[in-house]
Amino acid sequence: MRRNADRQVPLHNAPGMPAAIAIDAYSQSPLPARSNDFEGPFRSDGSAGRDLSVLLLDLYALANQTGIGEFENGFFRLLGALIDFDAGWTGVTTHTPDGPVMHNSFTWGLADSFFTEWIKVRDCDPLASGTRGVYGRAKSISIVDPEAPPRFRNWAVKHGLAQLMVVTALDHRFGLTTFLSVYRRALDKPFGADDARKVENVIVHLAAALTINRSFQLTRERGATPSASPARAICDAFGTVHQADKAFEATLRQDWPLYANQTLPQALIDWLHGGGAQPFTGEHITVHCVPTAGLFQLEARTRSELDRLSPRELVAIQHYGDGLSHKEVAQRMGISPTTVRHYLRCAYRKLGMHDKSEIPRLLAARNGQDAAEG
């Protein structure tokens, strides 16, 4: 397996970091307590090992049942049973000499201005610098610690954060770092060694559960006919792929033979930066984009042969394939029969057709594709 260092993010020609998503108001429905499915005294009992085991069992169940954002909301609710904290922040990042770059992140119990004001102090964030390249080891700081830079201290005070702790995990498959930050507001409740061990035990499972959750997001709408479904991927505003079908890689290779499921081709990144409101149409494929909780869900499929036609050529060949004569097609379209013949000749040439009998096959294939998208 190829192993990647913390990915270097190409910030040129890229938008600013996407805003953190506040998840306090996401679904507050009861969490799926997977531990209740087992017979016997499998319950939290105050012991560190048992409480962690119960949390992880419920965490993985949560990942496979909730959408993006809902998962992070549920995670913080589960974490509250393991460790005492007042607010939290989690997401996916990469490190640069100027500080961490957030690909997407979610805040819990924090003001809307938390993230935008953190950006202004990220260059002096001692937690970010202290965990750069140090994975699986928690770092904490109190705002009264002498090592807290003044600008960082002022930011923390403004948001009512007295105790701060962070831990990270690097996934070599994608070169992305999952981080978890928890905060306390009381000056007399610093995070201790026991708190650090708890988040260190949780962080790799959070990273793994995120992968499961993103996979669930890709498959939750496939329905009963997965063979007719488009290939899917989840990416961020930098074009970094967080999760993808192998079929997505295979589909994109029709236009970009060297593509691998890590970073989108530049043409698709530019399309995302332009809003992605209209489908991207390549030489052999088409891609649709659906914004999802600060990320983008992409759906790619091979272009239909009929996509080669102009809109008027397509309408003409559809009517002609339905059995209408040249004159009847002309009446439907409000044009002359001569123009209809011109459209049909162009369509035949573009499609490499020689016989009217081939039209129903192409129309059936297109209609099946449209039904799968609907």
N, C-alpha and C positions, 0 to 999 in steps of 0.2 A: 504494500500500500504506500502510495506517495504521501510523504509527510511535509506539511507546510509550516513555515514559521509564521508568526503573526503577520497577516497580510498588509502590504503597503497600499494604502488607498490612493488612487489617482484623483487628487483634488482639483486638478486643472479641468476646465470645462464641466465642472460638476456644481450642483446647487449647494447651498449651505446645509449643515447637518439638519436632518428632519427633526421637527419638534417632538419632545417626549409626549406620550399619550397618557393623560390622567385616567386611571381606571377605577377610581373610587365609586363611580356611579354605575359600573358594569353590573351584570346580573348578581343579585344577592340570594339566589335560590340555594337550597341546601346542597352542600358539597356531596359528591358521590363517595360515600364511605365504603370503599372496597373491603376494608377489614371486617365489615359486618357480614360479609358473605361466607366467612369461615366459621366453622364450629369450634368451640373451645374458648378459653380465656385470652383471646388475642385482642387485647385492648391496651391503650396507653395506661401505664401504671406509675409514671414518675421516674422510672429508670431510664437512663440516657439511651441505652441500646434499644429498649422496647419502644420508646417514644419515636425514635428515628425510624425504626422499622415500620411503624404504623404510618408515619408521614409519607415515607417513600411509596408504600403500597397505594395510598390514596392519591399521591402525586401522579403516578403513572396512569392510574385510572382516569384522573382529571385530564391528562394530556390527550387521551384518546376519546374524549367526549365533549370537548368545548372548543369554541372558536378562539382566534387570536385576540388577545385582550381579556377575554373571559378566563382564559387559562392563567394569565399573570395575576388577575384579581383573585382567583381561587388559590393560587400558590401562596400569596401573602396571607390569606386567611388560614391556610394550613400551617404556615411557618409560625404564626402567632401562638400556636399550641406548643411550639418547641422552644422559642426564645422570646423574651420580652423586648418589644420595640414599638415605637410610635409612628414611624413612617419608613418608607422604603423606595428603592429605585432599582430596576433591573433592566437588562437589555443586552444587546450585542454591539461590540466595539472592536476597533483596531487601534494600535498605539502608533503614534508618530512622535518625532522630536518635539513638536509643539504641544503635545498632550493627546489624550484619547479622542478618537473620532467616533461618534455614535452613528451606527447604522440604523438602529431603531431602539427605542427604550420606553419604559412604562413607569409612571410614578404612582405612589400610593400614599395618601395622607399629606400631600405637599401642595404648595400654592402653584397656580398656573405660571407664575414668573420664575419658578425654581430653576427650570432648565435654561432659559434664555440668560438668566443672570449667572448661572454656573459657567456658561461659555466664556464669560468675561474673566473668570478666575481660574479656568482650567489649566492655564500655564503655570500656576503656583499651587495647584491642588496636591498636597502631600500624600494623599491616599492614592491618587493616580500615579504619581512618580514612584511611590514606594512599592507598588505592586506591578510596575512595568517589568515584564519578563519573569515575574515571581508568581507562578500559578499555584493555586491550591493552598496558599498561606494568607490568612487574614491579617489585615493591618487596621488598627484603630487609632483614633486620636480624640482628645478632648479639646474644646475650644480654649481651655485655660493652659494647655500645654505650651511651653515656650517655643516649640518647633512649628507651631501653627503660624503661617505667614499672616500679616495683618489684613491683607485684602481678602484672603480666604476666611479668616476669622470673622470679619465684618459680614461677609456673605452668609456664613453659617448662623450668626447671631440674628440677622435679618429674617431668616426662615425658622428661627426658634430651634436650631439644632445644637445641642450641647455635646453629644457624644456621637461619633461617626465611625462606622466600620465597613470595610469592603473586602470582598474576596473574588477571585477570578478563576476561570478555567479556559484553557485554549483547546479548541477542537482542531486537531491536525488535518482532518479531512477537508475543511473549508478555510483554514487559516483565520478563523474568527474567534473572538474571545467573549464568553458569556461572563457578565459581572453581576454581583449582588451587593447592594449597599443597604444597610439598615441604620436607623437613627433613633436616638433617645433625646428627649427634650430636657431631662433633669440633669443638673450639674453634679448631683451626688450619686449618679448611677452609671459609672463608666463601664464599658464593655470589658469583661475579664477573659481569662484563658479558657474558661468553660464555654463562654459564648463564642469565642473564636473557633474552638473545636467543632461546635455544632454547625456553624456556617461552612466550615471547611469540609465537613462530612456531606453537606447538602449540595454544594455547588456543582460537582460533576453530574449529579443526578438531575439537577435543574437543567444543565446543558443538554443532557441526553433526552429529558422529557420535552424540551423545546423542539428537538428534532422530530420526536414522535408527534407532537402537536402540529407542527408544520406539515408533516406527512398526512395527518388526519384532515387538515384543511384542504389539501390537494385532492383527497379522495371522497370527501363528504358529499359531493354533488354528482358523483359519477352515475348513480342510478343503477339500473339493472343491465345496461348494455355498455360495459366499459370499453369494448372494442370499438364502439362508435365515438367515444369521448376524445376530446383533443388532448394532446400532451400538455402537462402543466408544470409550472415552476413558481416559486415565491422569491422575489428579489427586493432590494431596497433602492433608494434613489441614486445610489452610486453604481447601480448595475451589478452589485454583488449578489450572487445566487445563494439563498439560504437553504432551499430545498428544491429538488426537481426530480421528475420522473426520468428514467433512462430514455424513455420515448421522446422527452423534450430535447435531450442532447442529440438523439438521432434525427429528429425533425429539423433542428437548426443546422445540422451538418449538411443538409441539402443546399443551403446557401453559403455556409461557412464551414468547409470541410475539416478545419482544425479545431472547431469549437469544442470546449469541454465545460461541464457544468460548474464553473466557478465564477467567471465574470462574463456578462453579456457582451456581444459584439458592439462596437462603438455606435453603429447605426441604430441599434435598439436602445442604447443608452440615450442617444440624442432624441429619439422618439419619445422616451419617457420624460425627458426634460421639457419637451414640448407639450406635455400634458397627456399624451397617449389616448386622447379622446376618440380619435378615429383609428381603425385597425391599421397595423403596419403591414404593408404588402411588399414582399420581397420577390425575387425572381421565381422561386419555387414554393414559398411558404407564406402564410398570413398569420399574424399574431394579434390577439386581443388582450386588453389590460383592464383589470378591475382593482381599484385601490382598496386595500384591506388593512385597517388599523395601523396606518403609517408604513405599510409595505405595499407591494404590488403583486397580485396574482396574475400570471401570464398564461394564456392558452394559445398553443401553436398547433397548426395543422398544415398539411400539404395543400397547396392551392388546387382547387378544382380546375379541370381543363377549361371550364366555362369562364373562369376568371380572366382568361386571355382576351375575352370579347369586350367590346365597348358596350355601354348600357343599351344602346339602340340595337346593336347586333344581337345581344342576348334576348331582348324582347321579341325580335323578329324570328329568331330560331325557336323560341319557346312556342310562339303561335304556330309556326310552320310544323313543329314537332307534334302539336296537338291535332294536326290534320287539316288545318286551314289552307286554302289556296293562296297563291300570291295576291290575288285581288282582295280576298277576305282579310289577309294580314294587312294589306295597304289600308283598307277601310278602318280596321281596328287602331292602326297607328297614325292615321291621318296623313299618309304619305302616298306617293305614287307606286304602282307595281314595279316600275323600273328601279326605284330606290330600294324596294324590298329585295329585288334580285341582287342588287349591289351588296346589301348587308349580308345576304345569305352566302354570296360568293366569298366575301371577306371572312365570314365565320367558318366556312368549309376549309378555306386555306389555313387559317390559324389553328384549327383543330385537326387538320390532316384528314378530314373526312371525305368520303367519295360517294356516300349513299345516305339518303334520308333515314334509312332504318337504324342508323347509329345514334340518332338524336335521343330516342327514349332512354337509352342506357346512360347517356351523359346527364340527362335531366333527372333520372332516378338517383344517380349517385349524388348529385347536388342536393336534391330534396332530402335524402337520407342524412347528409351532413348538416343541413339546416335544422332538421328535427333533433339531431344530437345536441346542437348548440342551444336549442330552445329548452 
